[in-house]
Amino acid sequence: MPWDLKSDRPIYPQLIEAIELKICSGVYPPGSKLKSVRDLAQEAAVNPNTMQRALAKLEEDGLIYTHRTSGRFVTEDANMVKQLRNKIAKEEINQLFQKMKILGFEKKEILDLISIMLEESDNK
């Protein structure tokens, strides 16, 4: 999963979001060791200090933890990861609903379209 950072938003929150997504999607599975700050920063093409700040925030939130001598690891708390996954999904759905409302869709139309899209994706 590439680091898809946009220039129209601050990098720091994008890094946090990208790492959260990588944790929720299993790119960084629970209990796995993360690369070093420098390696992650190089991979994301960002300043190591910015990556360090993002990792510190994720550690503060409990999604990652540090073993002084062996590096940073993803939490093994599956419930925490599940809650984060649900939070991200709700935010994405909310954004979709807001756009659909702007386009003039009613609730039933939105639900009908979602049902159609789910059926189509099942048939692929």
CNS distance restraints for C-alpha pairs under 8 A (distance, minus, plus):
assign (resid   1 and name CA) (resid  22 and name CA) 7.50 0.50 0.50
assign (resid   1 and name CA) (resid  27 and name CA) 7.51 0.50 0.50
assign (resid   3 and name CA) (resid  18 and name CA) 6.85 0.50 0.50
assign (resid   3 and name CA) (resid  43 and name CA) 7.78 0.50 0.50
assign (resid   3 and name CA) (resid  44 and name CA) 5.52 0.50 0.50
assign (resid   4 and name CA) (resid  18 and name CA) 7.83 0.50 0.50
assign (resid   5 and name CA) (resid  11 and name CA) 6.93 0.50 0.50
assign (resid   5 and name CA) (resid  14 and name CA) 6.42 0.50 0.50
assign (resid   5 and name CA) (resid  15 and name CA) 7.67 0.50 0.50
assign (resid   6 and name CA) (resid  11 and name CA) 7.63 0.50 0.50
assign (resid   7 and name CA) (resid  11 and name CA) 7.65 0.50 0.50
assign (resid   9 and name CA) (resid  14 and name CA) 7.54 0.50 0.50
assign (resid  10 and name CA) (resid  14 and name CA) 6.80 0.50 0.50
assign (resid  11 and name CA) (resid  15 and name CA) 6.12 0.50 0.50
assign (resid  11 and name CA) (resid  50 and name CA) 7.83 0.50 0.50
assign (resid  12 and name CA) (resid  16 and name CA) 6.54 0.50 0.50
assign (resid  12 and name CA) (resid  50 and name CA) 6.17 0.50 0.50
assign (resid  12 and name CA) (resid  51 and name CA) 7.38 0.50 0.50
assign (resid  12 and name CA) (resid  53 and name CA) 7.48 0.50 0.50
assign (resid  12 and name CA) (resid  54 and name CA) 6.05 0.50 0.50
assign (resid  13 and name CA) (resid  17 and name CA) 6.18 0.50 0.50
assign (resid  13 and name CA) (resid  54 and name CA) 7.36 0.50 0.50
assign (resid  14 and name CA) (resid  18 and name CA) 5.98 0.50 0.50
assign (resid  15 and name CA) (resid  19 and name CA) 6.12 0.50 0.50
assign (resid  15 and name CA) (resid  51 and name CA) 7.12 0.50 0.50
assign (resid  15 and name CA) (resid  54 and name CA) 6.27 0.50 0.50
assign (resid  16 and name CA) (resid  20 and name CA) 6.10 0.50 0.50
assign (resid  16 and name CA) (resid  54 and name CA) 5.45 0.50 0.50
assign (resid  16 and name CA) (resid  55 and name CA) 7.39 0.50 0.50
assign (resid  16 and name CA) (resid  57 and name CA) 7.74 0.50 0.50
assign (resid  16 and name CA) (resid  58 and name CA) 6.98 0.50 0.50
assign (resid  17 and name CA) (resid  21 and name CA) 6.08 0.50 0.50
assign (resid  18 and name CA) (resid  22 and name CA) 6.19 0.50 0.50
assign (resid  19 and name CA) (resid  23 and name CA) 6.17 0.50 0.50
assign (resid  20 and name CA) (resid  24 and name CA) 6.16 0.50 0.50
assign (resid  20 and name CA) (resid  84 and name CA) 7.78 0.50 0.50
assign (resid  21 and name CA) (resid  25 and name CA) 5.93 0.50 0.50
assign (resid  21 and name CA) (resid  85 and name CA) 7.91 0.50 0.50
assign (resid  22 and name CA) (resid  26 and name CA) 6.12 0.50 0.50
assign (resid  22 and name CA) (resid  27 and name CA) 4.94 0.50 0.50
assign (resid  22 and name CA) (resid  28 and name CA) 5.68 0.50 0.50
assign (resid  23 and name CA) (resid  27 and name CA) 6.00 0.50 0.50
assign (resid  23 and name CA) (resid  28 and name CA) 4.72 0.50 0.50
assign (resid  23 and name CA) (resid  29 and name CA) 6.01 0.50 0.50
assign (resid  23 and name CA) (resid  30 and name CA) 7.40 0.50 0.50
assign (resid  23 and name CA) (resid  74 and name CA) 7.45 0.50 0.50
assign (resid  23 and name CA) (resid  81 and name CA) 7.42 0.50 0.50
assign (resid  24 and name CA) (resid  28 and name CA) 7.82 0.50 0.50
assign (resid  24 and name CA) (resid  29 and name CA) 7.88 0.50 0.50
assign (resid  24 and name CA) (resid  81 and name CA) 6.11 0.50 0.50
assign (resid  24 and name CA) (resid  82 and name CA) 7.45 0.50 0.50
assign (resid  24 and name CA) (resid  84 and name CA) 7.29 0.50 0.50
assign (resid  24 and name CA) (resid  85 and name CA) 5.63 0.50 0.50
assign (resid  26 and name CA) (resid  30 and name CA) 7.79 0.50 0.50
assign (resid  28 and name CA) (resid  32 and name CA) 6.18 0.50 0.50
assign (resid  28 and name CA) (resid  33 and name CA) 7.93 0.50 0.50
assign (resid  28 and name CA) (resid  34 and name CA) 7.42 0.50 0.50
assign (resid  28 and name CA) (resid  74 and name CA) 6.96 0.50 0.50
assign (resid  29 and name CA) (resid  74 and name CA) 6.90 0.50 0.50
assign (resid  30 and name CA) (resid  74 and name CA) 5.20 0.50 0.50
assign (resid  30 and name CA) (resid  75 and name CA) 5.46 0.50 0.50
assign (resid  30 and name CA) (resid  76 and name CA) 4.63 0.50 0.50
assign (resid  30 and name CA) (resid  77 and name CA) 7.23 0.50 0.50
assign (resid  30 and name CA) (resid  78 and name CA) 7.12 0.50 0.50
assign (resid  31 and name CA) (resid  73 and name CA) 5.81 0.50 0.50
assign (resid  31 and name CA) (resid  74 and name CA) 4.90 0.50 0.50
assign (resid  31 and name CA) (resid  75 and name CA) 5.55 0.50 0.50
assign (resid  31 and name CA) (resid  76 and name CA) 4.90 0.50 0.50
assign (resid  32 and name CA) (resid  73 and name CA) 5.45 0.50 0.50
assign (resid  32 and name CA) (resid  74 and name CA) 5.48 0.50 0.50
assign (resid  33 and name CA) (resid  71 and name CA) 7.07 0.50 0.50
assign (resid  33 and name CA) (resid  72 and name CA) 5.84 0.50 0.50
assign (resid  33 and name CA) (resid  73 and name CA) 4.33 0.50 0.50
assign (resid  33 and name CA) (resid  74 and name CA) 6.53 0.50 0.50
assign (resid  34 and name CA) (resid  71 and name CA) 7.32 0.50 0.50
assign (resid  34 and name CA) (resid  72 and name CA) 5.55 0.50 0.50
assign (resid  34 and name CA) (resid  73 and name CA) 5.58 0.50 0.50
assign (resid  34 and name CA) (resid  74 and name CA) 7.18 0.50 0.50
assign (resid  35 and name CA) (resid  39 and name CA) 5.98 0.50 0.50
assign (resid  35 and name CA) (resid  40 and name CA) 6.01 0.50 0.50
assign (resid  35 and name CA) (resid  72 and name CA) 7.73 0.50 0.50
assign (resid  36 and name CA) (resid  40 and name CA) 6.13 0.50 0.50
assign (resid  36 and name CA) (resid  71 and name CA) 7.25 0.50 0.50
assign (resid  36 and name CA) (resid  72 and name CA) 7.81 0.50 0.50
assign (resid  37 and name CA) (resid  41 and name CA) 5.95 0.50 0.50
assign (resid  37 and name CA) (resid  48 and name CA) 6.21 0.50 0.50
assign (resid  37 and name CA) (resid  51 and name CA) 6.42 0.50 0.50
assign (resid  37 and name CA) (resid  52 and name CA) 6.17 0.50 0.50
assign (resid  38 and name CA) (resid  42 and name CA) 6.03 0.50 0.50
assign (resid  38 and name CA) (resid  48 and name CA) 5.61 0.50 0.50
assign (resid  39 and name CA) (resid  43 and name CA) 6.06 0.50 0.50
assign (resid  40 and name CA) (resid  44 and name CA) 6.12 0.50 0.50
assign (resid  40 and name CA) (resid  51 and name CA) 7.30 0.50 0.50
assign (resid  41 and name CA) (resid  45 and name CA) 5.72 0.50 0.50
assign (resid  41 and name CA) (resid  46 and name CA) 5.05 0.50 0.50
assign (resid  41 and name CA) (resid  47 and name CA) 6.03 0.50 0.50
assign (resid  41 and name CA) (resid  48 and name CA) 5.10 0.50 0.50
assign (resid  41 and name CA) (resid  51 and name CA) 5.73 0.50 0.50
assign (resid  42 and name CA) (resid  46 and name CA) 6.38 0.50 0.50
assign (resid  42 and name CA) (resid  47 and name CA) 7.83 0.50 0.50
assign (resid  42 and name CA) (resid  48 and name CA) 7.70 0.50 0.50
assign (resid  46 and name CA) (resid  50 and name CA) 6.91 0.50 0.50
assign (resid  46 and name CA) (resid  51 and name CA) 7.01 0.50 0.50
assign (resid  47 and name CA) (resid  51 and name CA) 6.55 0.50 0.50
assign (resid  48 and name CA) (resid  52 and name CA) 6.00 0.50 0.50
assign (resid  49 and name CA) (resid  53 and name CA) 6.26 0.50 0.50
assign (resid  50 and name CA) (resid  54 and name CA) 6.35 0.50 0.50
assign (resid  51 and name CA) (resid  55 and name CA) 6.17 0.50 0.50
assign (resid  52 and name CA) (resid  56 and name CA) 6.06 0.50 0.50
assign (resid  53 and name CA) (resid  57 and name CA) 6.27 0.50 0.50
assign (resid  54 and name CA) (resid  58 and name CA) 6.34 0.50 0.50
assign (resid  55 and name CA) (resid  59 and name CA) 6.08 0.50 0.50
assign (resid  55 and name CA) (resid  64 and name CA) 7.73 0.50 0.50
assign (resid  56 and name CA) (resid  60 and name CA) 6.09 0.50 0.50
assign (resid  57 and name CA) (resid  61 and name CA) 6.20 0.50 0.50
assign (resid  58 and name CA) (resid  62 and name CA) 6.25 0.50 0.50
assign (resid  58 and name CA) (resid  63 and name CA) 5.44 0.50 0.50
assign (resid  58 and name CA) (resid  64 and name CA) 5.95 0.50 0.50
assign (resid  59 and name CA) (resid  63 and name CA) 5.75 0.50 0.50
assign (resid  59 and name CA) (resid  64 and name CA) 4.72 0.50 0.50
assign (resid  59 and name CA) (resid  65 and name CA) 5.45 0.50 0.50
assign (resid  59 and name CA) (resid  66 and name CA) 7.77 0.50 0.50
assign (resid  62 and name CA) (resid  75 and name CA) 7.02 0.50 0.50
assign (resid  63 and name CA) (resid  74 and name CA) 6.09 0.50 0.50
assign (resid  63 and name CA) (resid  75 and name CA) 5.22 0.50 0.50
assign (resid  63 and name CA) (resid  80 and name CA) 7.52 0.50 0.50
assign (resid  63 and name CA) (resid  81 and name CA) 7.61 0.50 0.50
assign (resid  64 and name CA) (resid  72 and name CA) 6.63 0.50 0.50
assign (resid  64 and name CA) (resid  73 and name CA) 5.43 0.50 0.50
assign (resid  64 and name CA) (resid  74 and name CA) 4.40 0.50 0.50
assign (resid  64 and name CA) (resid  75 and name CA) 5.05 0.50 0.50
assign (resid  65 and name CA) (resid  72 and name CA) 5.58 0.50 0.50
assign (resid  65 and name CA) (resid  73 and name CA) 5.42 0.50 0.50
assign (resid  65 and name CA) (resid  74 and name CA) 6.52 0.50 0.50
assign (resid  65 and name CA) (resid  75 and name CA) 6.56 0.50 0.50
assign (resid  66 and name CA) (resid  70 and name CA) 7.76 0.50 0.50
assign (resid  66 and name CA) (resid  71 and name CA) 5.63 0.50 0.50
assign (resid  66 and name CA) (resid  72 and name CA) 4.32 0.50 0.50
assign (resid  66 and name CA) (resid  73 and name CA) 6.24 0.50 0.50
assign (resid  67 and name CA) (resid  71 and name CA) 5.35 0.50 0.50
assign (resid  67 and name CA) (resid  72 and name CA) 6.26 0.50 0.50
assign (resid  67 and name CA) (resid  73 and name CA) 7.83 0.50 0.50
assign (resid  77 and name CA) (resid  81 and name CA) 6.64 0.50 0.50
assign (resid  78 and name CA) (resid  82 and name CA) 6.10 0.50 0.50
assign (resid  79 and name CA) (resid  83 and name CA) 6.11 0.50 0.50
assign (resid  80 and name CA) (resid  84 and name CA) 6.22 0.50 0.50
assign (resid  81 and name CA) (resid  85 and name CA) 6.07 0.50 0.50
assign (resid  82 and name CA) (resid  86 and name CA) 6.20 0.50 0.50
assign (resid  83 and name CA) (resid  87 and name CA) 6.14 0.50 0.50
assign (resid  84 and name CA) (resid  88 and name CA) 6.17 0.50 0.50
assign (resid  85 and name CA) (resid  89 and name CA) 6.18 0.50 0.50
assign (resid  86 and name CA) (resid  90 and name CA) 6.08 0.50 0.50
assign (resid  87 and name CA) (resid  91 and name CA) 6.27 0.50 0.50
assign (resid  88 and name CA) (resid  92 and name CA) 6.28 0.50 0.50
assign (resid  89 and name CA) (resid  93 and name CA) 6.12 0.50 0.50
assign (resid  90 and name CA) (resid  94 and name CA) 5.96 0.50 0.50
assign (resid  91 and name CA) (resid  95 and name CA) 6.27 0.50 0.50
assign (resid  92 and name CA) (resid  96 and name CA) 6.29 0.50 0.50
assign (resid  93 and name CA) (resid  97 and name CA) 6.13 0.50 0.50
assign (resid  94 and name CA) (resid  98 and name CA) 6.16 0.50 0.50
assign (resid  95 and name CA) (resid  99 and name CA) 6.31 0.50 0.50
assign (resid  96 and name CA) (resid 100 and name CA) 6.13 0.50 0.50
assign (resid  97 and name CA) (resid 101 and name CA) 6.09 0.50 0.50
assign (resid  97 and name CA) (resid 110 and name CA) 7.87 0.50 0.50
assign (resid  98 and name CA) (resid 102 and name CA) 6.29 0.50 0.50
assign (resid  99 and name CA) (resid 103 and name CA) 6.29 0.50 0.50
assign (resid 100 and name CA) (resid 104 and name CA) 6.43 0.50 0.50
assign (resid 100 and name CA) (resid 105 and name CA) 5.50 0.50 0.50
assign (resid 100 and name CA) (resid 110 and name CA) 7.24 0.50 0.50
assign (resid 101 and name CA) (resid 105 and name CA) 5.23 0.50 0.50
assign (resid 101 and name CA) (resid 106 and name CA) 6.90 0.50 0.50
assign (resid 105 and name CA) (resid 109 and name CA) 5.96 0.50 0.50
assign (resid 105 and name CA) (resid 110 and name CA) 6.31 0.50 0.50
assign (resid 106 and name CA) (resid 110 and name CA) 6.32 0.50 0.50
assign (resid 107 and name CA) (resid 111 and name CA) 6.30 0.50 0.50
assign (resid 108 and name CA) (resid 112 and name CA) 6.05 0.50 0.50
assign (resid 109 and name CA) (resid 113 and name CA) 6.14 0.50 0.50
assign (resid 110 and name CA) (resid 114 and name CA) 6.19 0.50 0.50
assign (resid 111 and name CA) (resid 115 and name CA) 6.19 0.50 0.50
assign (resid 112 and name CA) (resid 116 and name CA) 6.26 0.50 0.50
assign (resid 113 and name CA) (resid 117 and name CA) 6.11 0.50 0.50
assign (resid 114 and name CA) (resid 118 and name CA) 6.11 0.50 0.50
assign (resid 115 and name CA) (resid 119 and name CA) 6.25 0.50 0.50
assign (resid 116 and name CA) (resid 120 and name CA) 6.19 0.50 0.50
assign (resid 117 and name CA) (resid 121 and name CA) 6.12 0.50 0.50
assign (resid 118 and name CA) (resid 122 and name CA) 6.20 0.50 0.50
assign (resid 119 and name CA) (resid 123 and name CA) 6.39 0.50 0.50
assign (resid 120 and name CA) (resid 124 and name CA) 6.63 0.50 0.50
